[in-house]
Amino acid sequence: MEKHTSLWDYFKAIIIAIIIALIFRTFVVEAFKIPSGSMEPALIPGDHILVNKFTYGIRFPFINYYIPVSRPKTGQVIVFKFPYASKYNLHRGMDFIKRVVGIPGDKIQIVDNVVYINNRVYKCKYAVWKSKKILPAYDSPRDNYGPVTVPKNKLFVMGDNRDNSFDSRYWGFVPYKDVVGRAFMIYFSWNPANHFDIYFRRFFKKIRSCRFKNEVG
């Protein structure tokens, strides 16, 4: 009888631990990995990151209900469900990671690789344009774009690797409802081509914001 009780208690402890872990993953923190170079140099392929899912609100799965807590700010790195997956024949519910460049009401314009928010230069030390060739607006939105005004309850986002990022310049805005959370830390990193090549120096590295300081251009 004592053995039966002990096994039952052990089983209950495992079930409770699993439930707690699922609740934590659903509402508080979730782990993601970086598959591409669109956020280089801040984030590189092989980085495994933690995302705070509570910082912006509480999302209830299955019933599609959301309680907002705060709003993403310019310069923060966010994970979101790509809202135009069906249009581009991508997996529905695919997660994207980008940096917020515009919030509702902001006027966004890019002129020869210079980003303007409300006619003021937005400088982000983590964002890079490496290409020496500047593409005209009629050829590509990469280096010259807008102006556009960010609609209510939506965000304009860009990858830090400005030459190679599939972002709002190409497909538009991210609705608040699709935001999963804020990326805040790299907890593990390795070379995707060689898993024995571990980037220890990137462990527990903070993912930093790039605030808009209203610099006059």
Secondary structure, DSSP 8 states (H G I E B T S, - for coil): -HHHHHHHHHHHHHHHHHHHHHHHHHHTEEEEE--SSTTTTTS-TTEEEEEESSSSEEEETTTTEEEE-----TT-EEEEE-TTTTTTT--TT-EEEEEEEE-TT-EEEEETTEEEETTEE---TT-B---S----TTT-TTTSEEEEE--TTEEEEE-SBTTS--SHHHH--EEGGGEEEEEEEEEEEEETTEEEEE-GGGTTEE--------B--
